[in-house]
Amino acid sequence: TIFSTFNLPNNVTLYGGFSGNETSVSQRNVLFNITTLSGDLLNNDLTDPLAPGYDASHADNSRHVLTANGVTATLDGLYVTGGYAFSLLPLPRPADSNDVGGGLIVTNGAKITLNLCVFYENSAYRNGGAVCLGTKAVDPTDPGSSLFVTNCLFTGNNQIQPWLQITQDFGGGGIAIMNNGYVQRDAFDIPVQISTSI
């Protein structure tokens, strides 16, 4: 179903880049042995955003490819694509977690490390086409989540809310940081208090 997601368990590292004959992690090759986690459930996505039927081809995709809810986990050497965070609630609608984090949604104090990952062609109606920390700008029940990013690529991800309706609570095709989230990218720290997009 469109609500299918890879729920990350606590204290795990998920590695990609294996061909199947390695005996250790150091033998993998993430460039040649691509490991893809996809939200394209029917394998029918059109890749040209200008093509007729582009949005319709994504409407049957998973709302979040990956979900990190209150866990500590690492993703290493993975390609994440095809997430389409778009709620089924009628418009206009209040903040809905299905409108954010097409590739990865990070909530409830989760601490996620991304290394050697590629997030591409993920979409969200409201925030964080690729990744969203939190679900709304102010949420007293969410302690704020952390994201540590090293050697990753974010490309072709988008936020699909019509620009005429964009408010402070909308934005971020790549990474959206909500509700006291925190992102560290390589050597740069970015503490955030309110809804911010990267």
C-alpha positions in Angstrom: 0.0 0.0 0.0 1.0 3.7 -0.2 1.6 3.5 3.6 4.3 0.9 3.2 7.6 2.0 4.6 10.9 0.6 5.8 10.7 1.2 9.6 14.2 1.5 10.9 14.8 -0.5 14.1 16.9 0.9 16.9 20.7 0.6 17.0 21.2 -0.8 13.5 23.4 0.1 10.6 21.9 -0.7 7.2 24.7 -1.1 4.5 24.4 -1.1 0.7 27.0 -1.8 -2.0 27.3 -5.5 -1.9 27.4 -7.9 -4.9 26.9 -11.0 -2.7 30.3 -12.5 -2.5 32.0 -10.2 0.1 33.1 -11.4 3.5 33.4 -7.9 5.1 31.9 -4.5 4.8 35.2 -3.1 3.6 35.0 -5.2 0.4 31.7 -3.6 -0.9 31.6 -1.1 -3.7 28.7 1.4 -3.4 29.3 2.9 -6.9 29.1 -0.3 -8.8 26.8 -2.4 -6.6 23.9 0.0 -6.2 21.4 -0.9 -3.4 18.1 1.0 -3.9 15.3 1.4 -1.5 12.3 2.6 -3.6 8.9 3.9 -2.9 7.8 3.3 -6.5 5.6 0.3 -5.5 4.3 -0.4 -9.1 7.6 0.4 -10.9 5.8 2.9 -13.1 7.3 6.3 -12.3 7.9 8.7 -15.1 11.2 10.5 -14.7 10.6 13.6 -16.8 8.7 16.2 -14.6 7.3 17.8 -17.8 5.9 14.6 -19.2 2.1 14.2 -19.2 1.0 12.0 -16.3 4.1 12.6 -14.2 2.3 13.4 -11.0 -0.2 10.6 -11.6 2.6 8.1 -12.0 3.9 9.0 -8.5 0.5 9.1 -6.7 0.6 5.3 -6.0 4.1 5.5 -4.4 4.9 5.0 -0.8 4.4 8.1 1.4 7.8 7.6 3.1 10.4 5.2 1.8 12.0 5.1 5.2 10.7 6.0 8.7 12.9 6.7 11.8 10.6 7.1 14.8 12.6 7.6 18.1 15.5 5.4 17.0 19.2 5.6 16.6 20.3 4.2 13.2 22.8 4.6 10.3 22.2 4.3 6.6 25.4 3.6 4.7 25.8 3.3 0.9 22.1 3.3 0.0 20.1 4.9 -2.8 16.7 6.2 -1.7 14.1 7.2 -4.4 10.4 7.3 -5.3 9.0 8.6 -2.0 5.8 10.7 -2.5 4.6 12.3 0.7 1.1 13.4 -0.2 -1.7 13.1 2.3 -5.1 11.8 1.3 -6.9 14.4 3.4 -8.9 17.0 1.4 -7.4 20.5 0.8 -7.0 22.8 2.6 -5.7 20.6 5.4 -3.8 20.9 8.7 -0.3 19.6 9.2 -0.2 15.9 8.3 2.8 13.6 8.6 2.0 12.1 5.2 2.8 15.4 3.6 6.5 15.5 4.7 9.6 13.4 4.3 9.1 11.5 1.0 12.5 9.7 1.2 12.9 9.7 5.0 10.8 11.0 7.9 12.7 11.4 11.2 10.6 12.0 14.3 10.4 11.7 18.1 14.1 12.4 18.9 15.5 9.9 16.4 19.2 10.2 15.7 20.1 9.2 12.1 23.4 9.1 10.4 23.6 9.1 6.6 26.9 8.1 4.9 27.6 7.6 1.2 23.9 7.8 0.5 22.0 9.2 -2.6 18.5 10.6 -2.2 17.0 11.3 -5.6 13.6 11.9 -7.1 11.6 12.0 -3.8 8.7 14.5 -3.3 6.7 16.0 -0.5 3.6 18.1 -0.7 4.7 20.2 2.3 8.3 19.7 3.6 11.4 17.7 2.9 11.1 15.9 -0.4 14.1 13.9 0.5 14.2 14.1 4.3 12.1 15.8 7.0 13.0 16.1 10.6 9.7 16.4 12.5 6.2 16.8 11.1 5.3 20.4 11.9 7.0 23.7 12.9 5.9 23.6 16.5 5.2 20.3 18.2 5.6 20.1 22.0 5.4 16.3 22.0 8.4 15.9 19.7 11.8 16.5 21.4 13.5 17.2 18.1 15.5 14.8 16.0 19.1 14.8 14.7 20.6 14.1 11.3 24.3 13.6 10.6 25.2 13.7 6.9 28.6 12.7 5.4 29.4 12.2 1.7 25.8 12.2 0.5 24.1 13.5 -2.6 20.6 15.0 -2.7 19.4 15.6 -6.3 16.1 15.9 -8.1 14.0 16.0 -4.9 11.2 18.5 -4.7 8.5 20.1 -2.6 5.2 20.1 -4.6 3.0 22.6 -2.8 1.9 25.3 -5.2 4.1 28.3 -4.7 1.1 30.7 -4.2 0.1 28.8 -1.1 3.5 28.5 0.5 3.8 29.7 4.1 6.4 29.4 6.8 5.4 25.8 7.3 6.1 24.8 3.7 9.4 24.2 1.8 12.5 22.2 1.4 12.9 19.9 -1.5 16.1 18.4 -0.1 16.0 18.5 3.7 13.4 20.2 5.9 14.2 20.8 9.6 11.2 21.3 11.8 10.6 21.6 15.6 14.1 22.1 17.0 15.8 19.6 14.7 19.5 19.5 14.3 21.6 18.7 11.2 25.4 18.2 11.1 26.8 18.0 7.6 30.5 17.0 7.4 32.2 19.6 9.6 29.3 22.1 9.6 26.8 22.3 12.5 23.3 23.7 11.8 21.2 24.0 15.0 17.7 25.0 14.2 14.8 26.3 16.3 12.0 26.7 13.7 11.1 25.3 10.4 14.1 25.6 8.1 14.9 24.1 4.8 18.2 23.1 3.2 
